[in-house]
Amino acid sequence: MKMPVTEYVVMIHKRNVGTFAPAFPDMDTAEEFANAMRIITDDVSISEPVPVVAARDPIQLSSKTKAATN
């Protein structure tokens, strides 16, 4: 079963600052944003839009995982 794409993210990375990933409702909007950011920024890595796919089952932490972090 093919899961639906829920949004598209564009990852933006700047050294010594971090990575940000704004989300967009469709590929065209995400691609326009990525291209605009490439034009107006220097020394920043910007990805192509990446689809985010819906998961079938929610991820749940087990009690063992929670205990290990305490």
N, C-alpha and C positions, 0 to 999 in steps of 0.2 A: 504494500500500500504506500503510495507516494504521499508524503506529508506536505501541507501547503506552506508556502513562503509567507511569513507574517510581516516582515519588514526587511529593509536593507540597511546595513551599517557601512560607514566609511571610517576606517581607522586612521587617525592622525597621530603621528609620533614626533615629539620634539625632544632631543637629547637634554638631559638634566631637568626636564619638566615632567614628562610622562606621556602616556598614550590616552587618547580620548576617542570615543566611538559614537558619534551622533547617529541616530536612527531616522530613516525616512520611509514613508508609506509605499513608495514605488521606485523602480529602477531609474526612471528618467530623472526624478528629482535628486536622487542620490548621486547620479552621474554628473548632473549639472553642478551640484555642490562641490564634488571632488575636483572637477575641472576648474571651477572658480577659485578654490583654495590653492591649487597649484599655481595659478596666475599671480595671486596676491601674497604668497608666502615664500620665504627663503629658508633654507636649512631645516626643512620639515619634510618628513616622509608621509605620503598620503596614499592609501590603498585604493584599488578599484572597489566599487560597491560589492559587499559580500552579503549574500542572502542569509537570512535567519529563518530556520525551518522550525515549525511547531513540533514539540515533542509529544509522543503518544501518551506517556505516563509521566506524571510529575516525579522529580527526583526527591527522595526522602532520605535524610540522614538516619542511620541506625543508632541505637543507644550506645553501641560500642564506639562509634565515631565520636559522639558527643562526649563520652567519658574520657577518651584519649586527649581531647583538647582542653580538658579542665586541669 
